Structures are given as structure tokens and as C-alpha cells.
């Protein structure tokens, strides 16, 4: 996929392909579509990041709330997005021992009770051991610090998802 293809997409096509670059937040993708044409992948990503940064704190918290618990209920039910399923599997979260799952569930619960949103980390850049260490460590943070770290992790996830789309998406040929 190249920028000319992206810049010629209809709103619906753009939303279908880029709608989950921020987990379960297609409204962000919808908002940046109006900024066509993009001169680069970096410009597309920066449009997303600028949109996120323009949100009030409650909007940023809302973005974090759209993320599933790592190795949580959505994974067990099979209701993760395709992207999250792949990312969690790559991090080893689909192959936890019962003890690891219990520990992660406890830490996830403590984190959500303290901060009001799920723990977010770029699973694709982590493994299960790093994730559990980070989760335990970040539980010591203040609310404002954790909000900043969570949003920074969302941006990492977005960056990797956009890159994957540019490298791997095969668009259907139009008749």
C-alpha cells in the first residue's frame, strides 16, 4: 500500500482499513480522514497524535478505557480485535500458566481500581515477563503520570499498526 492509494480512498475505505489503529476508537480515524492528502506516513500518524493530544483528560482516559485487559476477559471469550489478539499472542499472553494468569488478573484489577482505566502497554514490544514487571511497577505511579504513560503506549501501538498496514495490507483491485 502506498500514500497515493491512501489519499485516494473514500471515507468508508479509509475507515475500514485504518479504523482500529487506536484500539476500538474509529472516531479518531474518521476525524483525521478530513486532513487528506497526507504527504507521508509520519504526517498521518502525527494527525492521530495531534487529535489525541487535543482531547481533554476525560477523552484521553476514554481512549485508555477502550483497551482490553491484557490476557483478560476478552482474550478468554475470543472477543479481542484481530490486532489485539495478534499482539497479545506475540507477547506470550495467550500461553500463560494458571499462576501467571492469576497474577496478571490480580494486577490488572488493582491497576483498574487505582486508575479507573486498564493497564496499557505496547504488547508487541514486550513479553509476558516484562508486562507483569511493568504492571507491578506502574501501580506505584500517580494518576497524571500513568495517564501520560498510557497515552504514550497507545501511540506506540498506533505506530506499529500503521506500519503493519502499509507493509501488509493487500487492497482489493477495483473493477
C-alpha positions in Angstrom: 0.0 0.0 0.0 1.3 3.5 -0.8 0.3 7.0 0.0 -1.4 7.6 -3.3 -3.7 4.7 -2.6 -4.4 6.0 0.9 -5.0 9.6 -0.3 -7.5 8.4 -2.9 -9.6 6.3 -0.5 -13.1 7.1 0.2 -14.1 7.8 3.8 -15.6 4.3 4.1 -12.5 2.6 2.7 -10.2 4.6 4.9 -12.3 3.8 8.0 -12.4 0.1 7.1 -8.6 -0.1 6.8 -7.4 2.3 9.5 -10.4 2.2 11.9 -8.6 0.3 14.6 -5.1 1.9 14.6 -6.3 3.3 18.0 -8.0 0.3 19.8 -11.8 0.5 19.3 -11.7 4.2 18.5 -12.7 4.6 14.9 -13.9 8.1 15.6 -10.2 9.2 15.6 -9.6 7.7 12.2 -12.8 9.3 11.0 -11.6 12.7 12.3 -8.3 12.6 10.6 -9.6 11.5 7.2 -10.6 15.1 6.6 -6.9 16.0 6.6 -6.2 14.3 3.3 -3.9 14.3 1.5 -1.1 13.0 3.7 2.4 13.8 2.5 3.9 10.9 4.5 3.1 8.1 6.9 4.6 10.3 9.6 2.1 13.0 8.8 -0.8 10.6 9.0 0.5 9.3 12.4 1.1 12.9 13.6 -2.5 13.8 12.7 -3.7 11.0 15.0 -1.3 12.0 17.8 -2.4 15.7 17.5 -6.0 14.7 17.7 -5.3 12.6 20.9 -3.3 15.5 22.4 -6.2 17.9 21.7 -8.6 15.9 23.8 -9.4 16.8 27.4 -8.2 14.4 30.1 -11.5 12.6 30.1 -11.1 11.9 26.4 -7.6 10.5 26.9 -8.9 8.3 29.7 -11.7 7.2 27.4 -9.1 6.1 24.8 -7.4 4.0 27.5 -10.7 2.5 28.6 -11.2 1.2 25.1 -8.2 -1.2 25.6 -8.8 -4.7 26.8 -7.2 -6.1 29.9 -4.1 -8.0 28.9 -4.9 -11.7 29.0 -8.3 -10.8 30.4 -11.9 -11.5 29.7 -11.9 -10.5 26.0 -9.0 -12.9 25.3 -10.8 -15.7 27.1 -14.0 -15.0 25.3 -12.4 -14.6 21.9 -13.7 -11.1 21.6 -10.4 -9.2 21.1 -9.9 -7.3 18.0 -7.7 -9.1 15.4 -4.9 -6.7 16.2 -5.0 -7.2 19.9 -5.3 -10.9 19.5 -2.1 -11.0 17.4 -0.2 -8.5 19.7 -1.1 -10.4 22.9 -0.2 -13.7 21.3 3.2 -12.4 20.2 3.8 -11.2 23.8 3.1 -14.7 25.1 -0.2 -13.7 26.8 -2.1 -16.5 25.2 0.1 -19.1 26.7 0.2 -18.1 30.4 0.4 -20.7 33.1 -2.5 -20.7 35.6 -0.3 -19.0 38.2 0.8 -16.3 35.7 -2.8 -15.7 34.6 -3.9 -15.4 38.3 -1.1 -12.9 39.0 -1.9 -10.8 35.8 -5.6 -10.8 36.6 -4.9 -9.6 40.2 -2.5 -6.9 38.9 -5.0 -5.8 36.2 -7.7 -5.5 38.9 -5.5 -3.5 41.2 -4.5 -1.2 38.4 -8.1 -0.5 37.2 -9.2 0.1 40.8 -6.5 2.7 41.3 -6.5 4.5 37.9 -10.0 3.8 36.5 -8.8 2.5 33.2 -7.0 -0.6 32.0 -3.2 -1.0 32.0 -1.9 -0.2 28.5 1.4 -1.3 27.2 2.6 -2.0 23.7 2.4 -5.8 23.9 4.1 -6.2 20.6 7.3 -4.6 22.0 7.1 -6.7 25.2 6.8 -10.2 26.5 4.8 -11.6 29.4 7.5 -11.2 31.9 8.2 -7.5 31.0 4.5 -6.8 31.0 4.0 -8.2 34.5 7.0 -6.3 35.8 5.8 -3.0 34.2 2.3 -3.5 35.5 3.6 -4.0 39.1 5.9 -1.1 38.8 3.4 1.3 37.2 0.9 0.6 40.0 3.2 2.9 42.1 2.7 5.9 39.8 0.4 8.9 40.3 -2.7 9.2 38.2 -1.4 12.0 35.9 1.9 10.2 35.3 0.1 7.0 34.4 -2.3 8.8 32.0 0.8 10.2 30.2 2.5 6.8 30.1 -0.7 5.1 28.9 -1.2 7.6 26.1 2.5 7.2 25.1 1.9 3.4 24.9 -1.2 4.0 22.7 0.9 6.0 20.3 3.5 3.2 20.1 0.7 0.7 19.3 -0.7 3.1 16.7 2.7 3.5 15.1 3.2 -0.3 14.8 -0.3 -0.8 13.5 0.1 1.9 10.8 3.4 0.4 9.7 1.9 -3.1 9.6 -0.9 -1.7 7.4 1.5 -0.1 5.0 3.6 -3.2 4.7 1.0 -5.9 4.8 -2.4 -4.7 3.5 -3.3 -6.0 0.1 -6.1 -3.8 -1.2 -8.7 -5.3 -3.5 -8.5 -4.2 -7.1 -11.3 -2.1 -8.2 -13.4 -3.2 -11.1 
